[in-house]
Amino acid sequence: MKKESHQNNICEANDREEELYIPEANLNRIAVIDTVACKIVRYILVDDIPVLPFGSRPTLLVAIPDGSKIYSDNFGLITSTVSVINRLTETVKSVIINSLPLGIFNSSNGKELYITEENHRIEVICTETDEIVRCLHFENIPTACACGSNGNLYIGFANGTLGVYNSFSGNMLWQPLFSEGTRPSVWLTLNADEKKLYAGNADGIEIIDTANWKRIKSIPIREKDAQHKEMPCSFTAFLSPDGKKLYVTLTSNPGVTVIDMITDKIIKTIETTGLVTGIAFSSTGKRGYFSEIVPGMSVSKTIEKAVLEASSQRSEITPTGQVTIFDTETDDIIGKPIIIGSAAGIPVLVPYISSYLIF
């Protein structure tokens, strides 16, 4: 199928057709972007359980390895759910979970999903059946996790500690480490060989030796900007497909910090118009996609705004968002951003499937 061209031929490096799914929390929907035409081609509504006016509030997306199913972590106030988008059957369904999900994270093989929840739990979903298969209980609130190929589950907690547990039993494997930062980790990233864990906090990125479970060093992200009242904290972090670079987003400043994974040093700051919430990469690894929210509003304030609008039944005023494309070799922005209708959540990129129903 021949696709429409785009300015500056920004998509010509992709060797296959792909789609970027990006959540629009304030509008209770997910926008689907054709990465060859570089435009929105349809929307998916995730409210198959009638919880309006509060809405599901899709915020974070993950996909299984073949891209046939996408899961949405929904930040709605009542009826806590994870939505399952089956791209082969063109259906959407909801899995009801125990409490508000704080994040959703893939296992190393994509067979399970780990949902961190505010009631001191991690619920585990089997991606084959889309059912909850077990629940892990903790003394503190888990905010983020990452699963290693060895079955170890690395967890960041709201009290600032980092722990490592057996992903099946939930048994503690090492004594928790206390973060040097003043804010709990909301995102954990393992490097390519899983020997190092990168945990974001208010002061930067902490690097943990996973074999010996000890802190190696901390990387400061940025000094406080006098023009901003909030200290720019690390928010999410994404490993490049070749494993050579880590891209770190910030909570209150535009831009993305790039860390060299060999030297563990900052090598560049990519300037952006908006605040970047998440990043996705093309299958070739040559293109990256930033999801952004409007300038002048922090990530935390955007989430707070979405919750306040829901609780007051106000949805007519929403932040706008955009998707910005960049070259992963040079880390330069390419072309013009793709505008979306609401604050952009954390996206996922999957292979194109030839036929769809319109949601």
KAFENUR-V77675 format. One record per pair of residues at least 4 apart in sequence whose C-alpha atoms are under 6 Angstrom apart, sorted by the first residue. I is the first residue (numbers start at 1). J is the second residue. Records with the same first field share a line. If there is no record, write none. Layout:
I: J + J
This chain:
3: 37
4: 37
5: 37
11: 36
17: 352
18: 35 + 350 + 351 + 352
19: 33 + 34 + 35 + 349 + 350 + 352
20: 32 + 33 + 348 + 349
21: 31 + 32 + 347 + 348
22: 30 + 31 + 347
23: 30 + 58 + 59 + 344 + 345
24: 29 + 30 + 342 + 343 + 344
25: 57 + 58 + 59
26: 306
28: 56 + 57
29: 44 + 45 + 46
30: 43 + 44
31: 43
32: 40 + 41 + 42 + 43
33: 39 + 40 + 41
34: 38 + 39
44: 359
47: 56
51: 55
53: 313
54: 310
55: 76
56: 74 + 76
57: 74 + 75 + 76
58: 72 + 73 + 74
59: 73 + 74 + 345
60: 72 + 73 + 345 + 346
61: 71 + 72 + 347 + 348
62: 70 + 71 + 348
63: 67 + 69 + 70
64: 69 + 110
65: 110
67: 350
68: 87
69: 85 + 86 + 87
70: 84 + 85
71: 83 + 84
72: 82 + 83
73: 82 + 104
74: 81 + 82
80: 96 + 97 + 99 + 100
81: 95 + 96 + 97
82: 94 + 95
83: 93 + 94
84: 92 + 93
85: 92
86: 90 + 91
99: 117
100: 117 + 118
101: 116 + 117
102: 116 + 117 + 143
103: 115 + 116
104: 114 + 115
105: 113 + 114
106: 110 + 113
107: 112 + 113 + 147
108: 147 + 148 + 149
111: 127
112: 125 + 126 + 127
113: 124 + 125
114: 123 + 124
115: 122 + 123
116: 122 + 142 + 143
117: 121 + 122
118: 141
120: 138 + 140 + 141
121: 136 + 137
122: 135 + 136
123: 135
124: 132 + 133 + 134
125: 130 + 131 + 132 + 133
126: 130 + 131
136: 170
141: 157 + 158
142: 156 + 157
143: 156 + 157 + 186
144: 155 + 156 + 186 + 187
145: 154 + 155 + 188
146: 153 + 154 + 188
147: 152 + 153
148: 152
151: 167
152: 165 + 166 + 167
153: 164 + 165 + 166 + 167
154: 163 + 164
155: 162 + 163
156: 162 + 185
157: 161
158: 184
160: 179 + 184
161: 177 + 178 + 179
162: 176 + 177
163: 176
164: 173 + 174
165: 170 + 171 + 172 + 173
166: 170 + 171
181: 201 + 202 + 203
182: 202
183: 201 + 202
184: 201
185: 200 + 201
187: 236
188: 198 + 199
189: 197 + 198
190: 194 + 196 + 197
191: 196
192: 243
195: 210
196: 208 + 209 + 210
197: 207 + 208
198: 206 + 207
199: 205 + 206
200: 204 + 205 + 234
201: 234
202: 233
203: 220
204: 219 + 220 + 221 + 234
205: 218 + 219
206: 218
207: 215 + 216 + 217
208: 214 + 215 + 216
209: 213 + 214
224: 231
232: 250 + 251 + 252 + 253
233: 250 + 251
234: 249 + 250
235: 249 + 250 + 251
236: 248 + 249
237: 247 + 248
238: 246 + 247
239: 243 + 245 + 246
240: 245
241: 285
244: 261
245: 259 + 260 + 261
246: 258 + 259
247: 257 + 258
248: 256 + 257
249: 256 + 276
251: 298 + 299
252: 298
254: 272 + 274 + 275
255: 270 + 271 + 272
256: 269 + 270
257: 269
258: 266 + 267 + 268 + 269
259: 265 + 266 + 267
260: 264 + 265
274: 292 + 293 + 294 + 295
275: 292 + 293
276: 291 + 292
277: 291 + 292 + 346
278: 291 + 346
279: 289 + 290
280: 288 + 289 + 348
281: 285 + 287 + 288
282: 287
286: 328
287: 326 + 327 + 328
288: 325 + 326
289: 324 + 325
290: 323 + 324
291: 323 + 344
292: 321 + 322 + 344
293: 321 + 343 + 344
294: 320 + 321
301: 305
309: 313 + 314 + 315
319: 342 + 343
320: 341 + 342 + 343
321: 340 + 342 + 343 + 344
322: 338 + 339 + 340
323: 337 + 338
324: 337
325: 333 + 334
326: 331 + 332 + 333 + 334
327: 331 + 332
